Each structure stands twice: as structure tokens, then as C-alpha cells.
Amino acid sequence: MPHAVSRLRTARVARSTKPFLARGGFRRERCPGCRLATTHCMCALRPTVPTHAGVCLLMADVEPLKPSNTGWLIADVVPDTFAFGWARTETDPALLDLLRDPQWQPFVVFPGEYVAPGRVVHALPPPEPGPDGCGRRPLFVLLDATWPEARKMFRKSPCLDHLPVLSLQPDQISQYKLRRSRRDEHLCTSEVAALCLGLAGEHRAEQTLEAYLDVFTHHYLQAKRQLPVEWDDAAHLRLQELACGLLPAATLPE
């Protein structure tokens, strides 16, 4: 069954008046399951890790169409991933319903320097009681966009104004190689999701998503360079070991 990002992409394509051409991308046939060239398909490697936490992707208009979008990878790995298109003038009612759902405890993930201090948290607080008496599940709301777009989305999304803002403090430089950023500390969406999952104690999902991004990057760049996939490189072996449960998440190297 197609996941949330795949369904959003299908809906966005249906509204398009002309085909989307990725800047700097290749023109070969792409696999609908992983968006890679069919010669470099990685659908057989798709990992799914059950998690208590969920991810909500609020995506800028063309993000679902970009082959390099990493929100797709999050939806592959985390079963409870939700995806909504963003528009300044209207909000998807399904997004409002999700944010009001009592089983979830939503956090907007955004730098704290742009937010009133009273809204900012740097770690997950103890979960509030849910409708079943258990703790509410953390739901990480990620703005999937370029940095200028994300800032606009944050400012002009009233539905997020009442939510606590989770401000991450990563000590790592982004390893994402498929798009350029002016600042090394700007992480791609799947890197941000991995950090959030780690904060929630979802270390298996965190490590799997990191490894999955490495594999996706390799397949994407090898296709772009018209080179074969190196199926036995370190990234593939790490993902395989995680999928098979051969490496306990707590002992995995950083």
C-alpha cells in the first residue's frame, strides 16, 4: 500500500499542468516505488521499523515531486508517517484532526532562536496521559522545504502556533549530498527525523533511517554518474545488519 508521501505525490502530480523536471536530474525512467532510475532501484532494501513515535511532514508545494526528497525515506521506515501539502491560504482539515488527536503529543521541530522562549523545549518532556490512560505518543511535525520556505511556513501556519517547539542541538554536520545548503548545520529532513527518533528512544529506527539515507544517496549519485551500484559497500552492509537485527542499536558506531 502506498505510504503518505507517495499518496501526496500522486495527488500533486494530478494537479500539475506540466511534468516536473528535477533541476540537475537525469531523464531516464524512474521506479515509482523509490523514485530512482529503474537500473538503480532500491525497493528491495526498504526497511520498516515499528515505532511508538510518529512523524508528520508538512511539505512545501513541489517537495513531493523532487526525486531527492528525503521525507519519502522517513515514510518508508516509520509506519506512522503522515504527509500534508502546505498552502498559505488554507489548511488541510485532516492535518487539524491529526494535531487534535488525543493519542498524539505534537512537537514542531524548528530552531529555538526564531521562537518565543516559553514555547521551546530541547528534550521530550514526560508524556501527558492519553485517552487510554497511557502516555500520549510523540508526534514530530517537520517542515519539509528549503530553509527560506520553511521559515515562511513556520511564520504563516496558525495551526502550529499553540504547539511546543522542539529545538534540536545537533553536534554533527549534514552528510546530505543531493542538494546544496549554504550552512553545514542545516540537516536534511530525514537527518532531522533521525535525531528526533533518537530523542524519543527509538534508536533502532534512528540508526536504520541514517543507514537508509546513506544507501539512497549512493544509489542516487551512482545513477546520476551512470555508474553501477556497489552492493557490498559499508552503507549497504550496515543497513542489512540493522534489518537482520545483527547489530544491537545501542552498540552501533556513531
C-alpha atoms as a printed R data frame, in Angstrom:
    type eleno elety resid chain resno      x      y       z
1   ATOM     1    CA   MET     A     1  0.000  0.000   0.000
2   ATOM     2    CA   PRO     A     2  1.448  3.445  -0.896
3   ATOM     3    CA   HIS     A     3  2.586  5.461   2.121
4   ATOM     4    CA   ALA     A     4  1.576  9.039   2.929
5   ATOM     5    CA   VAL     A     5  4.300 10.783   0.912
6   ATOM     6    CA   SER     A     6  3.622  8.595  -2.113
7   ATOM     7    CA   ARG     A     7 -0.090  9.426  -1.943
8   ATOM     8    CA   LEU     A     8  0.677 13.132  -1.601
9   ATOM     9    CA   ARG     A     9  2.956 12.950  -4.617
10  ATOM    10    CA   THR     A    10  0.237 11.247  -6.661
11  ATOM    11    CA   ALA     A    11 -2.238 13.975  -5.729
12  ATOM    12    CA   ARG     A    12  0.292 16.696  -6.560
13  ATOM    13    CA   VAL     A    13  1.072 15.147  -9.955
14  ATOM    14    CA   ALA     A    14 -2.655 15.016 -10.721
15  ATOM    15    CA   ARG     A    15 -2.848 18.804 -10.202
16  ATOM    16    CA   SER     A    16  0.192 19.551 -12.358
17  ATOM    17    CA   THR     A    17 -0.273 21.125 -15.768
18  ATOM    18    CA   LYS     A    18  3.173 20.014 -16.978
19  ATOM    19    CA   PRO     A    19  5.729 17.376 -15.942
20  ATOM    20    CA   PHE     A    20  8.063 18.243 -13.087
21  ATOM    21    CA   LEU     A    21 11.724 18.235 -14.188
22  ATOM    22    CA   ALA     A    22 14.194 17.945 -11.341
23  ATOM    23    CA   ARG     A    23 16.986 20.504 -11.613
24  ATOM    24    CA   GLY     A    24 20.200 18.732 -12.496
25  ATOM    25    CA   GLY     A    25 18.447 15.372 -12.557
26  ATOM    26    CA   PHE     A    26 18.554 12.694 -15.199
27  ATOM    27    CA   ARG     A    27 15.836 11.909 -17.717
28  ATOM    28    CA   ARG     A    28 15.836  8.126 -17.501
29  ATOM    29    CA   GLU     A    29 12.819  6.092 -16.445
30  ATOM    30    CA   ARG     A    30 12.301  6.162 -12.685
31  ATOM    31    CA   CYS     A    31 10.913  3.482 -10.386
32  ATOM    32    CA   PRO     A    32  7.603  4.665  -8.863
33  ATOM    33    CA   GLY     A    33  8.465  2.937  -5.586
34  ATOM    34    CA   CYS     A    34 11.766  4.664  -4.804
35  ATOM    35    CA   ARG     A    35 11.977  7.449  -7.445
36  ATOM    36    CA   LEU     A    36 15.404  6.239  -8.562
37  ATOM    37    CA   ALA     A    37 16.379  5.204 -12.067
38  ATOM    38    CA   THR     A    38 14.979  1.720 -12.626
39  ATOM    39    CA   THR     A    39 18.534  0.484 -13.152
40  ATOM    40    CA   HIS     A    40 19.374  1.597  -9.600
41  ATOM    41    CA   CYS     A    41 16.106  0.669  -7.838
42  ATOM    42    CA   MET     A    42 16.401  0.054  -4.083
43  ATOM    43    CA   CYS     A    43 12.837 -1.051  -3.306
44  ATOM    44    CA   ALA     A    44 14.082 -4.481  -2.225
45  ATOM    45    CA   LEU     A    45 16.080 -2.792   0.557
46  ATOM    46    CA   ARG     A    46 13.176 -0.857   2.070
47  ATOM    47    CA   PRO     A    47 13.213 -1.262   5.869
48  ATOM    48    CA   THR     A    48 10.237 -0.712   8.173
49  ATOM    49    CA   VAL     A    49 10.749 -0.290  11.918
50  ATOM    50    CA   PRO     A    50  7.718 -0.227  14.252
51  ATOM    51    CA   THR     A    51  7.842  2.869  16.456
52  ATOM    52    CA   HIS     A    52  5.873  4.423  19.284
53  ATOM    53    CA   ALA     A    53  6.633  7.884  17.878
54  ATOM    54    CA   GLY     A    54  5.160  9.302  14.688
55  ATOM    55    CA   VAL     A    55  6.240 11.860  12.107
56  ATOM    56    CA   CYS     A    56  4.065 14.492  10.429
57  ATOM    57    CA   LEU     A    57  5.544 16.034   7.295
58  ATOM    58    CA   LEU     A    58  4.232 19.438   6.270
59  ATOM    59    CA   MET     A    59  5.601 19.675   2.737
60  ATOM    60    CA   ALA     A    60  6.189 22.689   0.519
61  ATOM    61    CA   ASP     A    61  4.372 22.578  -2.799
62  ATOM    62    CA   VAL     A    62  6.949 20.828  -5.011
63  ATOM    63    CA   GLU     A    63  8.753 18.762  -2.360
64  ATOM    64    CA   PRO     A    64  6.727 15.581  -3.017
65  ATOM    65    CA   LEU     A    65  7.769 15.807  -6.679
66  ATOM    66    CA   LYS     A    66 11.516 16.022  -6.070
67  ATOM    67    CA   PRO     A    67 13.360 12.704  -6.548
68  ATOM    68    CA   SER     A    68 15.902 13.844  -3.949
69  ATOM    69    CA   ASN     A    69 13.261 14.445  -1.260
70  ATOM    70    CA   THR     A    70 14.110 12.507   1.912
71  ATOM    71    CA   GLY     A    71 10.685 12.733   3.532
72  ATOM    72    CA   TRP     A    72  9.926  9.708   1.356
73  ATOM    73    CA   LEU     A    73 12.611  7.756   3.234
74  ATOM    74    CA   ILE     A    74 11.011  8.598   6.579
75  ATOM    75    CA   ALA     A    75  7.677  7.268   5.355
76  ATOM    76    CA   ASP     A    76  9.393  4.067   4.209
77  ATOM    77    CA   VAL     A    77 10.914  3.451   7.649
78  ATOM    78    CA   VAL     A    78  8.383  4.867  10.150
79  ATOM    79    CA   PRO     A    79  4.912  3.314   9.755
80  ATOM    80    CA   ASP     A    80  3.094  6.237  11.406
81  ATOM    81    CA   THR     A    81  4.237  8.917   8.991
82  ATOM    82    CA   PHE     A    82  1.684 11.478   7.842
83  ATOM    83    CA   ALA     A    83  2.192 13.937   4.978
84  ATOM    84    CA   PHE     A    84  0.311 17.106   4.050
85  ATOM    85    CA   GLY     A    85  0.876 19.774   1.461
86  ATOM    86    CA   TRP     A    86  1.293 23.309   2.759
87  ATOM    87    CA   ALA     A    87 -0.560 26.334   1.437
88  ATOM    88    CA   ARG     A    88 -0.623 29.817   2.936
89  ATOM    89    CA   THR     A    89 -4.351 30.345   2.416
90  ATOM    90    CA   GLU     A    90 -5.758 27.031   3.621
91  ATOM    91    CA   THR     A    91 -5.025 24.135   5.941
92  ATOM    92    CA   ASP     A    92 -5.895 20.515   5.242
93  ATOM    93    CA   PRO     A    93 -8.694 19.517   7.689
94  ATOM    94    CA   ALA     A    94 -7.003 16.120   8.099
95  ATOM    95    CA   LEU     A    95 -3.923 17.894   9.473
96  ATOM    96    CA   LEU     A    96 -6.039 19.733  12.037
97  ATOM    97    CA   ASP     A    97 -7.681 16.462  13.044
98  ATOM    98    CA   LEU     A    98 -4.278 14.822  13.476
99  ATOM    99    CA   LEU     A    99 -2.942 17.637  15.650
100 ATOM   100    CA   ARG     A   100 -6.066 17.373  17.836
101 ATOM   101    CA   ASP     A   101 -5.969 13.575  18.084
102 ATOM   102    CA   PRO     A   102 -5.589 12.816  21.831
103 ATOM   103    CA   GLN     A   103 -3.273  9.849  21.247
104 ATOM   104    CA   TRP     A   104 -0.566 12.198  19.907
105 ATOM   105    CA   GLN     A   105  1.594 14.808  21.637
106 ATOM   106    CA   PRO     A   106  2.785 17.027  18.754
107 ATOM   107    CA   PHE     A   107  6.052 18.980  18.684
108 ATOM   108    CA   VAL     A   108  7.030 21.354  15.885
109 ATOM   109    CA   VAL     A   109 10.704 20.804  15.104
110 ATOM   110    CA   PHE     A   110 12.282 24.183  14.439
111 ATOM   111    CA   PRO     A   111 15.277 26.242  15.643
112 ATOM   112    CA   GLY     A   112 14.522 27.843  19.004
113 ATOM   113    CA   GLU     A   113 16.192 31.135  18.070
114 ATOM   114    CA   TYR     A   114 13.138 32.009  15.961
115 ATOM   115    CA   VAL     A   115 10.595 31.255  18.693
116 ATOM   116    CA   ALA     A   116  9.449 32.842  21.938
117 ATOM   117    CA   PRO     A   117 11.453 31.134  24.731
118 ATOM   118    CA   GLY     A   118  8.338 29.909  26.505
119 ATOM   119    CA   ARG     A   119  7.478 27.564  23.629
120 ATOM   120    CA   VAL     A   120 10.917 25.979  23.266
121 ATOM   121    CA   VAL     A   121 11.934 22.561  24.571
122 ATOM   122    CA   HIS     A   122 15.252 20.818  23.951
123 ATOM   123    CA   ALA     A   123 14.194 17.364  25.121
124 ATOM   124    CA   LEU     A   124 10.928 15.481  25.279
125 ATOM   125    CA   PRO     A   125  9.017 16.158  28.496
126 ATOM   126    CA   PRO     A   126  7.242 13.299  30.297
127 ATOM   127    CA   PRO     A   127  4.268 12.239  28.163
128 ATOM   128    CA   GLU     A   128  0.871 13.590  29.067
129 ATOM   129    CA   PRO     A   129 -1.843 10.996  29.827
130 ATOM   130    CA   GLY     A   130 -3.645  9.773  26.715
131 ATOM   131    CA   PRO     A   131 -7.243  8.605  26.300
132 ATOM   132    CA   ASP     A   132 -6.319  5.026  27.208
133 ATOM   133    CA   GLY     A   133 -4.506  6.046  30.383
134 ATOM   134    CA   CYS     A   134 -1.112  5.544  28.782
135 ATOM   135    CA   GLY     A   135  1.226  8.328  27.787
136 ATOM   136    CA   ARG     A   136  0.492 10.242  24.606
137 ATOM   137    CA   ARG     A   137  2.747  9.331  21.709
138 ATOM   138    CA   PRO     A   138  5.239 11.938  20.467
139 ATOM   139    CA   LEU     A   139  4.453 13.292  17.001
140 ATOM   140    CA   PHE     A   140  7.263 15.229  15.334
141 ATOM   141    CA   VAL     A   141  5.990 17.891  12.934
142 ATOM   142    CA   LEU     A   142  8.696 18.545  10.332
143 ATOM   143    CA   LEU     A   143  8.579 21.360   7.786
144 ATOM   144    CA   ASP     A   144  9.853 19.654   4.646
145 ATOM   145    CA   ALA     A   145 11.109 22.505   2.476
146 ATOM   146    CA   THR     A   146 14.107 24.621   1.656
147 ATOM   147    CA   TRP     A   147 15.223 26.781   4.571
148 ATOM   148    CA   PRO     A   148 13.628 30.027   3.247
149 ATOM   149    CA   GLU     A   149 10.393 28.146   2.557
150 ATOM   150    CA   ALA     A   150 10.437 26.520   5.994
151 ATOM   151    CA   ARG     A   151 10.781 29.880   7.735
152 ATOM   152    CA   LYS     A   152  7.781 31.222   5.818
153 ATOM   153    CA   MET     A   153  5.770 28.087   6.550
154 ATOM   154    CA   PHE     A   154  6.529 28.379  10.258
155 ATOM   155    CA   ARG     A   155  5.504 32.041  10.405
156 ATOM   156    CA   LYS     A   156  2.315 31.585   8.398
157 ATOM   157    CA   SER     A   157  0.878 28.378   9.850
158 ATOM   158    CA   PRO     A   158 -1.538 29.396  12.631
159 ATOM   159    CA   CYS     A   159 -2.383 25.745  13.256
160 ATOM   160    CA   LEU     A   160  1.117 25.297  14.704
161 ATOM   161    CA   ASP     A   161  1.145 28.380  16.934
162 ATOM   162    CA   HIS     A   162 -0.111 26.559  20.029
163 ATOM   163    CA   LEU     A   163  2.346 23.676  19.836
164 ATOM   164    CA   PRO     A   164  5.632 23.354  21.726
165 ATOM   165    CA   VAL     A   165  8.723 23.805  19.568
166 ATOM   166    CA   LEU     A   166 11.415 21.146  19.784
167 ATOM   167    CA   SER     A   167 14.740 22.849  19.111
168 ATOM   168    CA   LEU     A   168 17.428 20.332  18.228
169 ATOM   169    CA   GLN     A   169 21.058 20.948  19.083
170 ATOM   170    CA   PRO     A   170 22.931 18.605  16.763
171 ATOM   171    CA   ASP     A   171 26.692 18.323  17.072
172 ATOM   172    CA   GLN     A   172 27.012 16.938  13.573
173 ATOM   173    CA   ILE     A   173 27.463 18.366  10.098
174 ATOM   174    CA   SER     A   174 24.952 17.288   7.499
175 ATOM   175    CA   GLN     A   175 26.075 14.361   5.361
176 ATOM   176    CA   TYR     A   176 23.374 15.008   2.763
177 ATOM   177    CA   LYS     A   177 24.949 15.305  -0.688
178 ATOM   178    CA   LEU     A   178 21.985 15.581  -3.062
179 ATOM   179    CA   ARG     A   179 21.247 19.285  -2.586
180 ATOM   180    CA   ARG     A   180 23.426 22.178  -1.509
181 ATOM   181    CA   SER     A   181 22.903 24.281   1.591
182 ATOM   182    CA   ARG     A   182 24.706 27.469   2.490
183 ATOM   183    CA   ARG     A   183 25.205 26.260   6.055
184 ATOM   184    CA   ASP     A   184 26.700 22.926   7.116
185 ATOM   185    CA   GLU     A   185 24.461 22.739  10.185
186 ATOM   186    CA   HIS     A   186 21.327 22.644   8.027
187 ATOM   187    CA   LEU     A   187 20.266 18.998   8.047
188 ATOM   188    CA   CYS     A   188 18.041 17.322   5.502
189 ATOM   189    CA   THR     A   189 14.590 16.176   6.589
190 ATOM   190    CA   SER     A   190 15.495 12.531   7.209
191 ATOM   191    CA   GLU     A   191 18.531 13.571   9.286
192 ATOM   192    CA   VAL     A   192 16.248 15.726  11.447
193 ATOM   193    CA   ALA     A   193 13.779 12.847  11.802
194 ATOM   194    CA   ALA     A   194 16.578 10.505  12.884
195 ATOM   195    CA   LEU     A   195 17.615 12.939  15.631
196 ATOM   196    CA   CYS     A   196 14.005 13.192  16.810
197 ATOM   197    CA   LEU     A   197 13.624  9.420  16.909
198 ATOM   198    CA   GLY     A   198 16.788  9.215  18.981
199 ATOM   199    CA   LEU     A   199 15.364 11.709  21.490
200 ATOM   200    CA   ALA     A   200 12.257  9.534  21.723
201 ATOM   201    CA   GLY     A   201 14.355  6.455  22.493
202 ATOM   202    CA   GLU     A   202 13.638  4.922  19.084
203 ATOM   203    CA   HIS     A   203 17.270  4.003  18.486
204 ATOM   204    CA   ARG     A   204 16.632  1.158  16.060
205 ATOM   205    CA   ALA     A   205 14.567  3.445  13.825
206 ATOM   206    CA   GLU     A   206 17.113  6.267  14.241
207 ATOM   207    CA   GLN     A   207 20.038  4.111  13.113
208 ATOM   208    CA   THR     A   208 18.041  2.474  10.326
209 ATOM   209    CA   LEU     A   209 16.959  5.821   8.893
210 ATOM   210    CA   GLU     A   210 20.560  7.058   8.958
211 ATOM   211    CA   ALA     A   211 21.770  3.958   7.121
212 ATOM   212    CA   TYR     A   212 18.869  4.095   4.666
213 ATOM   213    CA   LEU     A   213 19.748  7.692   3.750
214 ATOM   214    CA   ASP     A   214 23.348  6.638   3.076
215 ATOM   215    CA   VAL     A   215 22.164  3.845   0.766
216 ATOM   216    CA   PHE     A   216 19.684  6.119  -1.022
217 ATOM   217    CA   THR     A   217 22.384  8.735  -1.557
218 ATOM   218    CA   HIS     A   218 24.714  6.122  -3.031
219 ATOM   219    CA   HIS     A   219 22.065  4.799  -5.446
220 ATOM   220    CA   TYR     A   220 21.020  8.306  -6.481
221 ATOM   221    CA   LEU     A   221 24.549  9.534  -7.175
222 ATOM   222    CA   GLN     A   222 25.625  6.338  -8.922
223 ATOM   223    CA   ALA     A   223 22.609  6.650 -11.235
224 ATOM   224    CA   LYS     A   224 23.404 10.298 -11.900
225 ATOM   225    CA   ARG     A   225 27.012  9.394 -12.756
226 ATOM   226    CA   GLN     A   226 25.883  6.351 -14.778
227 ATOM   227    CA   LEU     A   227 27.902  4.010 -12.557
228 ATOM   228    CA   PRO     A   228 26.766  0.650 -11.120
229 ATOM   229    CA   VAL     A   229 25.611  0.230  -7.529
230 ATOM   230    CA   GLU     A   230 28.225 -1.062  -5.093
231 ATOM   231    CA   TRP     A   231 26.004 -3.543  -3.291
232 ATOM   232    CA   ASP     A   232 28.664 -4.629  -0.794
233 ATOM   233    CA   ASP     A   233 29.832 -1.204   0.374
234 ATOM   234    CA   ALA     A   234 29.720 -0.137   4.029
235 ATOM   235    CA   ALA     A   235 26.331  1.587   3.736
236 ATOM   236    CA   HIS     A   236 24.589 -1.465   2.283
237 ATOM   237    CA   LEU     A   237 26.175 -3.821   4.817
238 ATOM   238    CA   ARG     A   238 25.180 -1.594   7.731
239 ATOM   239    CA   LEU     A   239 21.580 -1.385   6.536
240 ATOM   240    CA   GLN     A   240 21.468 -5.145   6.025
241 ATOM   241    CA   GLU     A   241 22.815 -5.821   9.509
242 ATOM   242    CA   LEU     A   242 20.245 -3.492  11.035
243 ATOM   243    CA   ALA     A   243 17.422 -5.088   9.059
244 ATOM   244    CA   CYS     A   244 18.511 -8.538  10.174
245 ATOM   245    CA   GLY     A   245 18.961 -7.443  13.788
246 ATOM   246    CA   LEU     A   246 22.635 -8.419  13.756
247 ATOM   247    CA   LEU     A   247 23.771 -5.120  15.307
248 ATOM   248    CA   PRO     A   248 22.026 -4.028  18.526
249 ATOM   249    CA   ALA     A   249 21.220 -0.342  18.116
250 ATOM   250    CA   ALA     A   250 22.913  0.587  21.389
251 ATOM   251    CA   THR     A   251 26.269 -0.733  20.164
252 ATOM   252    CA   LEU     A   252 26.249  0.741  16.683
253 ATOM   253    CA   PRO     A   253 29.091  3.117  15.862
254 ATOM   254    CA   GLU     A   254 28.298  6.803  15.584
